[in-house]
Amino acid sequence: MTNRFGLHPIALAMLVAAASGSGEVAAQTRGPTPDAAELLQLVQAQAARIERLERRLAAVEGVASTTDAPAPASAPEAAGLAARLDKLEQAQGKQPSVSWSKGAPQFTSADGRAVFRPRGRVFLDASSTSGSDFAGRNLSGTEVRSLRLGAEGAYGGIGWVLEGDFADNGVSWKSAYVNFAHTLFGQKSELTVGNRLNDRGIDGSSSTSNTPFQERNVVGTLVLPQRGLFGVGLTERVFGRGWHASVSVAGNDLDNAGDGNDSLTWAARAHWNPLKRERTVVHLGAWAFHEDIAAGSAGVVRAAAIGGHFNDEVKIAPGSVTGAERGRGHGLELATVAGPFWSSGEWGRRRIEGLDRRGNYAADYDAYAVSAGWFVSGAAPAYVADTGTWGRVKVERPVTAGGHGAWELKARYENADFRDLPGGGAGHAWTVGANWYLNDYSRLMLDLVRWQTDNRSGKYLVADEGYTLNTRLQLVF
């Protein structure tokens, strides 16, 4: 019997024994000289041990072995094994990576050029109103404010987003667009084609998943074009160091049935951060739009849901506007972030011009809001300097990881005045509340609203006031 070294086991055992060290040889020399039988037994034991080691080595190397001499792999077999290993490594290198850093699995190709991620949100609300002089306004109930599901992705410099939303007992498309990353005048830029949220004001440009209060302020919800918060069209954005600017042209959102003209809106917005440090930011911004309103368009002016979304009876009535032909609006923004504190102020005005039975007319309305907040523990204000909007709060010690989450206290005052419009009313509201962020993707919200309305049209024609308590469980991924 021979081994892979080409030696007989007995001869190999004798060589191993001879090389085992002078200490062992000396120890054997000092003892009684073994007879031939004992020496043969020792050599056979060493040979058996070497044979076992040979078999284990052959098994590790993937070379078949038998009780006879294990044959070494031939050159062609070794080359084939190396080729298979190379293919396996290449296949593993081409597998996409998966990240859960945004609350849902994001798949990224091995070269980083292709990305895909599902996205969605759930808003579960409860509301209770009391204190009104009109029993019909003292309503309590629950609603699914929003159930949204969609996906986003990118390939190279081309990205896309598609989302559908169930709200107000109906289903509608929200974000549905493609964007193209490029450079303009040496600055990072982005061209969007499709249906996307307006770039207009801090609250108006921010997702309600990120705004500090359950609903945007009255500037974000009222001083807007007839097309609303979304519109299908083109938007070009340019991003600099501490500033951004955008310009867009768009028609109505996706609800046009194809039996009438779209309203056409041109809009622009810019913001600048004169002070931008790690924990301190000052934000200045301005925006404007011009719109050509299609004949017979509905929703030219929207009522102000001053007490929250659920109670449709607590609103500031805008009056009646007919024959609107065009409109224009503008607004100003100011915000600060200082450590755990934040504050913001917004003002906006819109003018509507048209022709009714009395002849040509022009009427204005305006709104403003001031708000502030304090992160008591666990997080800091999430301001996005690239776009001048509110972003997702990052929780230091999530509840889901054994921590206490993050706590935010907040307050807001807002005012809307439609009295220049026929039958338009006025009103204001104070809101105080708190947000408990369980982790980066979920929060509990509490808003207590002290509201007052003075309507000149609709069911509630006298001054009225009351309280509304709104709560929300929010999950966003």
C-alpha positions as CSV (number, residue, x, y, z in Angstrom):
1,M,0.0,0.0,0.0
2,T,1.4,3.4,-0.9
3,N,0.1,7.0,-0.1
4,R,0.0,10.2,-2.0
5,F,3.6,10.8,-1.2
6,G,4.6,7.5,-3.0
7,L,5.9,5.8,0.2
8,H,4.9,2.7,1.9
9,P,3.0,3.5,5.1
10,I,5.6,1.7,7.3
11,A,8.5,3.6,5.7
12,L,6.6,6.9,6.0
13,A,5.8,6.1,9.6
14,M,9.4,5.5,10.4
15,L,10.4,8.8,8.8
16,V,7.7,10.7,10.8
17,A,8.9,9.1,13.9
18,A,12.4,10.0,13.2
19,A,11.4,13.6,12.6
20,S,9.2,13.9,15.7
21,G,11.9,15.6,17.7
22,S,15.0,14.8,19.7
23,G,13.0,14.9,22.9
24,E,10.9,11.9,22.0
25,V,14.0,10.0,20.7
26,A,15.8,10.7,23.9
27,A,12.9,9.6,26.0
28,Q,12.8,6.3,24.1
29,T,16.6,5.9,24.4
30,R,16.5,6.3,28.1
31,G,13.8,3.5,28.5
32,P,14.2,-0.2,27.9
33,T,14.8,-1.2,24.3
34,P,11.6,-2.5,22.7
35,D,11.5,-5.9,21.1
36,A,10.6,-6.5,17.5
37,A,6.9,-7.2,18.2
38,E,6.4,-3.9,20.0
39,L,8.3,-2.0,17.3
40,L,6.1,-3.5,14.6
41,Q,2.9,-2.6,16.6
42,L,4.1,1.0,17.0
43,V,4.9,1.3,13.3
44,Q,1.5,-0.2,12.3
45,A,-0.3,2.3,14.6
46,Q,1.6,5.2,13.0
47,A,0.7,3.9,9.6
48,A,-3.0,3.6,10.5
49,R,-3.0,7.2,11.8
50,I,-1.4,8.5,8.6
51,E,-4.0,6.6,6.5
52,R,-6.8,8.3,8.4
53,L,-5.3,11.7,7.9
54,E,-4.9,10.9,4.2
55,R,-8.6,10.0,3.9
56,R,-9.7,13.2,5.7
57,L,-7.5,15.3,3.5
58,A,-8.9,13.7,0.4
59,A,-12.5,14.3,1.6
60,V,-11.8,18.0,2.3
61,E,-10.3,18.5,-1.2
62,G,-13.3,16.7,-2.8
63,V,-11.1,13.9,-4.2
64,A,-12.7,10.5,-4.1
65,S,-10.8,8.0,-1.9
66,T,-11.0,4.3,-1.3
67,T,-9.4,1.9,1.1
68,D,-6.7,1.6,-1.5
69,A,-4.5,4.5,-2.4
70,P,-6.5,7.8,-3.0
71,A,-5.7,8.9,-6.5
72,P,-4.9,12.7,-6.9
73,A,-7.2,14.7,-9.1
74,S,-6.1,14.9,-12.7
75,A,-5.2,18.2,-14.4
76,P,-8.5,18.3,-16.4
77,E,-10.6,17.6,-13.3
78,A,-8.8,20.3,-11.4
79,A,-9.3,22.8,-14.2
80,G,-13.0,21.9,-14.4
81,L,-13.4,22.4,-10.6
82,A,-11.7,25.8,-10.8
83,A,-14.0,26.8,-13.7
84,R,-17.1,25.8,-11.7
85,L,-15.9,27.8,-8.7
86,D,-15.3,30.9,-10.9
87,K,-18.8,30.6,-12.3
88,L,-20.3,30.3,-8.8
89,E,-18.4,33.4,-7.6
90,Q,-19.6,35.3,-10.7
91,A,-23.2,34.2,-10.1
92,Q,-23.0,35.3,-6.5
93,G,-21.6,38.7,-7.6
94,K,-24.5,39.2,-9.9
95,Q,-27.2,38.7,-7.2
96,P,-29.1,41.8,-6.2
97,S,-28.7,43.3,-2.7
98,V,-31.6,43.8,-0.4
99,S,-31.9,46.6,2.2
100,W,-34.6,47.3,4.8
101,S,-33.4,50.8,5.7
102,K,-36.6,52.4,4.4
103,G,-39.1,50.1,6.1
104,A,-39.7,47.9,3.0
105,P,-37.3,45.7,1.0
106,Q,-35.3,47.7,-1.5
107,F,-33.7,45.6,-4.2
108,T,-30.6,46.9,-5.9
109,S,-28.7,45.3,-8.8
110,A,-25.1,44.2,-8.3
111,D,-23.9,47.1,-10.4
112,G,-26.1,49.6,-8.5
113,R,-27.9,50.9,-11.6
114,A,-31.4,49.3,-11.1
115,V,-33.5,49.8,-7.9
116,F,-37.0,48.7,-7.0
117,R,-38.9,49.2,-3.8
118,P,-42.6,48.9,-2.8
119,R,-44.0,51.8,-0.9
120,G,-47.2,52.6,0.9
121,R,-48.9,54.2,4.0
122,V,-51.8,53.7,6.3
123,F,-53.5,56.6,8.2
124,L,-56.1,55.5,10.8
125,D,-58.0,58.5,12.3
126,A,-60.5,59.2,15.1
127,S,-62.1,62.6,15.6
128,S,-64.5,64.2,18.1
129,T,-66.0,67.7,18.0
130,S,-67.9,69.5,20.8
131,G,-68.8,73.0,21.9
132,S,-70.5,74.1,18.7
133,D,-73.8,76.0,19.0
134,F,-75.1,73.8,16.2
135,A,-75.7,70.1,17.1
136,G,-75.0,69.1,13.5
137,R,-71.4,70.1,13.9
138,N,-70.7,68.1,17.1
139,L,-69.7,64.9,15.4
140,S,-67.5,62.0,16.4
141,G,-66.2,59.1,14.4
142,T,-63.4,57.2,12.8
143,E,-62.1,57.0,9.3
144,V,-59.3,55.5,7.2
145,R,-57.8,58.8,6.1
146,S,-55.5,57.1,3.6
147,L,-54.6,53.7,2.4
148,R,-51.8,54.1,-0.2
149,L,-49.9,51.4,-2.1
150,G,-47.4,51.7,-4.9
151,A,-43.8,51.3,-5.9
152,E,-40.8,53.3,-6.9
153,G,-37.7,52.4,-8.9
154,A,-34.8,53.6,-11.0
155,Y,-32.5,52.5,-13.8
156,G,-29.4,54.5,-14.3
157,G,-30.5,58.2,-14.2
158,I,-34.2,57.4,-14.9
159,G,-36.5,57.0,-11.9
160,W,-40.2,56.4,-11.5
161,V,-43.0,56.4,-8.9
162,L,-46.6,55.0,-9.1
163,E,-49.1,55.1,-6.2
164,G,-52.8,54.6,-5.8
165,D,-54.7,55.9,-2.8
166,F,-58.0,54.9,-1.1
167,A,-59.5,57.9,0.7
168,D,-62.9,59.6,1.1
169,N,-64.6,56.4,0.1
170,G,-62.9,56.5,-3.3
171,V,-59.8,55.3,-5.1
172,S,-57.5,57.7,-7.0
173,W,-54.0,57.8,-8.5
174,K,-51.6,60.1,-6.7
175,S,-47.9,60.1,-7.7
176,A,-47.5,58.8,-11.2
177,Y,-44.4,60.1,-12.9
178,V,-40.9,59.5,-14.4
179,N,-37.9,61.6,-13.6
180,F,-34.6,62.1,-15.3
181,A,-31.5,63.1,-13.4
182,H,-29.1,65.4,-15.2
183,T,-27.0,68.6,-14.7
184,L,-28.0,72.1,-15.6
185,F,-25.5,75.0,-15.5
186,G,-23.2,72.7,-13.6
187,Q,-25.8,71.9,-10.9
188,K,-27.6,68.7,-10.0
189,S,-31.0,68.8,-11.7
190,E,-34.1,66.7,-12.2
191,L,-36.8,66.7,-14.9
192,T,-40.2,65.2,-13.9
193,V,-42.8,64.1,-16.4
194,G,-46.2,63.0,-15.0
195,N,-48.5,63.6,-12.0
196,R,-46.5,64.9,-9.0
197,L,-47.2,66.9,-5.9
198,N,-46.9,70.7,-6.4
199,D,-43.7,72.5,-5.4
200,R,-45.5,75.3,-3.4
201,G,-44.7,76.3,0.1
202,I,-43.2,74.2,2.9
203,D,-46.3,72.4,3.9
204,G,-47.7,72.3,0.4
205,S,-44.6,70.7,-1.0
206,S,-44.2,68.2,1.9
207,S,-45.9,64.8,2.1
208,T,-48.5,64.6,4.8
209,S,-46.5,61.6,6.0
210,N,-43.9,64.1,7.2
211,T,-45.8,67.3,8.1
212,P,-45.8,67.9,11.9
213,F,-49.6,68.2,12.0
214,Q,-52.2,65.7,10.7
215,E,-53.2,68.1,7.9
216,R,-51.3,70.7,6.0
217,N,-51.8,74.3,7.0
218,V,-54.4,76.6,5.3
219,V,-51.8,78.1,3.0
220,G,-50.9,74.6,1.7
221,T,-54.6,73.5,1.3
222,L,-56.3,76.8,0.1
223,V,-53.9,79.0,-1.8
224,L,-53.4,76.7,-4.8
225,P,-54.5,76.5,-8.4
226,Q,-57.8,75.0,-9.5
227,R,-56.0,71.8,-10.5
228,G,-55.2,71.1,-6.8
229,L,-52.2,69.6,-5.2
230,F,-51.3,67.5,-8.2
231,G,-51.1,68.1,-11.9
232,V,-49.9,66.1,-15.0
233,G,-47.1,68.0,-16.7
234,L,-43.4,68.9,-16.6
235,T,-41.3,70.1,-13.7
236,E,-37.7,71.1,-13.8
237,R,-35.8,71.3,-10.5
238,V,-32.2,72.6,-9.9
239,F,-30.4,71.9,-6.7
240,G,-27.5,74.0,-5.3
241,R,-25.6,74.3,-2.0
242,G,-28.3,75.6,0.3
243,W,-30.8,76.4,-2.3
244,H,-33.1,75.0,-5.0
245,A,-35.4,76.4,-7.7
246,S,-38.2,74.8,-9.7
247,V,-40.4,75.7,-12.6
248,S,-43.4,73.7,-13.9
249,V,-46.2,73.6,-16.4
250,A,-49.1,71.2,-15.9
251,G,-52.7,70.5,-16.6
252,N,-55.2,68.9,-14.3
253,D,-54.5,65.7,-12.3
254,L,-55.5,62.3,-13.5
255,D,-59.2,62.8,-12.9
256,N,-60.0,64.4,-16.3
257,A,-62.5,62.1,-18.1
258,G,-61.5,63.5,-21.5
259,D,-64.7,65.4,-22.1
260,G,-63.4,68.9,-21.4
261,N,-60.3,71.1,-21.4
262,D,-57.7,71.1,-18.6
263,S,-56.8,74.2,-16.8
264,L,-53.2,75.1,-17.5
265,T,-50.9,76.3,-14.7
266,W,-47.4,77.7,-14.8
267,A,-45.6,77.7,-11.4
268,A,-42.3,78.4,-9.8
269,R,-40.7,78.1,-6.4
270,A,-37.3,78.8,-4.9
271,H,-35.8,78.5,-1.4
272,W,-32.5,79.6,0.1
273,N,-30.7,78.7,3.4
274,P,-28.7,81.8,4.4
275,L,-27.6,79.8,7.5
276,K,-27.1,76.1,7.3
277,R,-25.1,74.2,9.9
278,E,-25.4,70.7,11.4
279,R,-28.2,71.6,13.9
280,T,-29.1,75.1,12.8
281,V,-30.9,76.2,9.6
282,V,-32.7,79.3,8.4
283,H,-35.1,78.9,5.5
284,L,-36.3,81.6,3.2
285,G,-38.6,80.9,0.3
286,A,-41.1,82.2,-2.2
287,W,-43.4,80.8,-4.9
288,A,-45.9,82.0,-7.5
289,F,-48.3,80.6,-10.2
290,H,-50.4,81.7,-13.0
291,E,-53.4,79.6,-14.3
292,D,-55.8,79.7,-17.2
293,I,-59.0,78.1,-15.8
294,A,-61.0,76.0,-18.2
295,A,-64.7,77.0,-18.6
296,G,-67.0,75.2,-16.3
297,S,-64.3,74.0,-14.0
298,A,-65.3,72.8,-10.6
299,G,-63.5,73.4,-7.4
300,V,-62.1,76.8,-8.3
301,V,-62.0,77.7,-4.6
302,R,-62.0,75.1,-1.8
303,A,-63.6,75.3,1.6
304,A,-61.2,75.3,4.6
305,A,-61.5,72.2,6.8
306,I,-60.4,74.2,9.8
307,G,-61.2,71.5,12.4
308,G,-59.6,68.5,10.6
309,H,-60.4,66.2,7.8
310,F,-63.2,64.0,9.3
311,N,-65.8,66.6,10.2
312,D,-67.1,68.1,6.9
313,E,-69.5,70.4,8.9
314,V,-66.7,72.4,10.5
315,K,-65.4,74.4,7.5
316,I,-64.9,78.0,6.4
317,A,-67.3,78.5,3.5
318,P,-65.5,80.2,0.5
319,G,-68.7,81.5,-1.1
320,S,-69.6,81.1,-4.7
321,V,-67.3,81.8,-7.7
322,T,-68.6,81.5,-11.2
323,G,-67.2,82.3,-14.6
324,A,-63.6,82.2,-13.4
325,E,-61.2,82.5,-16.4
326,R,-57.7,82.9,-14.8
327,G,-56.0,83.2,-11.5
328,R,-52.6,83.9,-10.0
329,G,-51.1,83.4,-6.6
330,H,-48.0,83.9,-4.7
331,G,-46.6,83.3,-1.2
332,L,-43.7,83.6,1.2
333,E,-42.0,81.1,3.6
334,L,-39.8,81.5,6.6
335,A,-38.6,78.6,8.8
336,T,-35.9,78.0,11.4
337,V,-34.4,74.9,13.0
338,A,-32.2,75.2,16.1
339,G,-31.3,71.9,17.8
340,P,-34.5,70.3,19.0
341,F,-36.7,73.3,18.2
342,W,-38.3,74.3,14.9
343,S,-40.6,77.1,13.7
344,S,-42.2,78.1,10.4
345,G,-44.4,80.8,9.0
346,E,-46.3,80.9,5.7
347,W,-48.5,83.4,3.9
348,G,-50.2,83.2,0.5
349,R,-52.7,85.2,-1.6
350,R,-54.6,84.2,-4.7
351,R,-56.5,86.5,-7.2
352,I,-59.3,85.1,-9.4
353,E,-60.5,87.0,-12.5
354,G,-63.5,86.2,-14.6
355,L,-66.8,87.2,-16.1
356,D,-70.2,86.6,-14.4
357,R,-73.7,88.1,-14.8
358,R,-72.4,91.3,-13.2
359,G,-69.6,91.7,-15.7
360,N,-65.8,91.4,-15.3
361,Y,-64.6,90.9,-11.8
362,A,-61.4,90.3,-9.8
363,A,-61.4,89.0,-6.2
364,D,-58.7,88.0,-3.8
365,Y,-58.4,85.8,-0.7
366,D,-55.5,85.0,1.5
367,A,-54.3,82.8,4.3
368,Y,-51.4,82.5,6.7
369,A,-50.1,80.1,9.4
370,V,-47.5,80.2,12.1
371,S,-46.3,77.0,13.9
372,A,-43.5,75.8,16.2
373,G,-42.4,72.5,17.7
374,W,-40.0,71.0,20.2
375,F,-38.5,67.5,20.2
376,V,-38.5,66.7,23.9
377,S,-36.4,63.6,23.4
378,G,-35.3,60.9,21.0
379,A,-35.0,62.9,17.7
380,A,-34.5,66.2,15.9
381,P,-36.5,68.2,13.4
382,A,-36.3,66.6,9.9
383,Y,-35.7,69.4,7.5
384,V,-34.6,68.5,4.0
385,A,-32.3,71.3,2.7
386,D,-32.2,70.1,-0.9
387,T,-35.9,70.7,-1.4
388,G,-36.9,73.0,1.5
389,T,-39.5,70.6,2.9
390,W,-40.1,68.4,5.9
391,G,-38.6,65.0,5.8
392,R,-38.9,61.7,7.7
393,V,-37.9,61.9,11.4
394,K,-35.0,59.6,12.4
395,V,-35.6,58.1,15.8
396,E,-32.6,57.4,18.0
397,R,-34.0,54.7,20.2
398,P,-37.1,53.1,18.5
399,V,-39.8,51.4,20.6
400,T,-39.4,48.4,18.4
401,A,-35.8,48.1,19.5
402,G,-36.5,48.4,23.2
403,G,-36.2,52.2,23.4
404,H,-38.7,55.0,24.2
405,G,-39.1,56.4,20.7
406,A,-39.2,60.2,20.2
407,W,-41.6,62.8,21.6
408,E,-42.5,66.1,19.9
409,L,-44.7,68.9,21.2
410,K,-46.2,71.3,18.7
411,A,-48.5,74.4,18.3
412,R,-50.0,76.2,15.3
413,Y,-52.2,79.2,14.6
414,E,-53.8,79.6,11.1
415,N,-56.2,82.1,9.5
416,A,-58.2,82.1,6.2
417,D,-60.2,85.0,4.8
418,F,-62.6,84.6,1.9
419,R,-64.6,87.8,2.6
420,D,-63.6,89.4,-0.7
421,L,-65.4,86.6,-2.6
422,P,-69.2,86.6,-3.0
423,G,-70.6,84.9,0.1
424,G,-67.1,84.1,1.4
425,G,-66.5,83.7,5.2
426,A,-63.5,83.8,7.5
427,G,-62.1,81.8,10.4
428,H,-59.1,80.8,12.3
429,A,-57.9,77.9,14.5
430,W,-55.4,77.2,17.3
431,T,-53.9,73.7,17.4
432,V,-51.8,72.2,20.1
433,G,-50.7,68.6,20.2
434,A,-48.0,65.9,20.5
435,N,-46.4,63.3,18.3
436,W,-45.0,60.0,19.5
437,Y,-42.6,58.5,17.0
438,L,-42.4,54.7,17.6
439,N,-39.7,54.3,15.0
440,D,-38.7,55.9,11.7
441,Y,-41.9,54.6,10.0
442,S,-44.7,54.9,12.5
443,R,-46.1,57.5,14.8
444,L,-49.1,58.3,17.0
445,M,-50.5,61.9,16.6
446,L,-52.7,64.0,18.8
447,D,-54.1,67.4,17.7
448,L,-56.5,69.5,19.8
449,V,-58.0,72.2,17.7
450,R,-59.8,75.3,19.0
451,W,-61.6,76.7,15.9
452,Q,-63.8,79.6,15.1
453,T,-65.8,80.3,11.9
454,D,-67.9,83.2,10.6
455,N,-69.6,82.1,7.4
456,R,-71.9,84.1,5.1
457,S,-73.1,81.1,3.1
458,G,-73.9,77.5,3.6
459,K,-75.8,76.0,6.6
460,Y,-74.1,77.8,9.4
461,L,-74.4,81.5,8.8
462,V,-73.4,83.0,12.1
463,A,-70.2,83.0,14.1
464,D,-69.5,79.7,15.8
465,E,-66.7,78.0,17.7
466,G,-65.8,74.7,19.2
467,Y,-63.2,72.1,19.9
468,T,-62.1,69.1,17.8
469,L,-59.8,66.4,19.1
470,N,-58.1,64.4,16.3
471,T,-55.9,61.3,16.7
472,R,-54.0,59.3,14.1
473,L,-52.0,56.0,13.9
474,Q,-49.7,56.3,11.0
475,L,-47.5,53.7,9.3
476,V,-45.4,54.6,6.2
477,F,-43.0,52.5,4.3
